[in-house]
Amino acid sequence: MELLNISKARHVRNAARLAILLLSAWVCLSCASGVIEGRPPFVGISGMNLAGDMLNTDFRVSNQNEVAMDIESIDITVTVDSVELASESRDLQLSVDANSAEEVQVRQSPGAAALDLLVSLQSGDVKSLPFDLRGSVRTQADGVLRFEHKGHLYPVPGKPGFFRSAVTQAEELRRTNEL
């Protein structure tokens, strides 16, 4: 009988400990804000086209936060084997709503090496061009937020001079304290 009481007391104690642990976890979770903020945007190539000697690149800036992001400047560079295809570094006033995206358009004349790469892709000499996209944005709330990823450019079938991208590897997106 005494052994049964000891076993019953042990079960009651374990149940009480479990109840306290679960209550503590629930209190901690209910106090957490749960709002995602301070994440860098995901910036990708939404479209690229070569029109004569001009390269038009549309960058999609996706806000991964649950609060609006007010971007004050942007710096983006797309390279293929250390050849710069497209780049942009400028101040701008761009507000990106929570969990949404905006486009940044860049129009520039590519260098001879970049033009050769795009022409070889367009003509089918190569199936794709592996690229690195790196950059940062400066926001009012979070300062400088860096991003980078790797991907491939492909020709758009039936649309000469048009290219699309596919991301193959996103690198660490990080926040820095630079101003």
ABEGO torsion letter per residue (X at the ends): XAAAAAAAAAAAAAAAAAAAAAAAAAAAAAABAGBBBGBBBBBBBABBBBBEABBBBBBBBBBABABBBBBABBBBBBBBGGBBABBBBBBBBBBBBBGBBBBBBBBBBBBAAAAAAAAAAAAGABABBBBBBBEBBBBAAAEBBBBBBBBBBBBBBGBBGBBBBBBABBBBBBBBABX
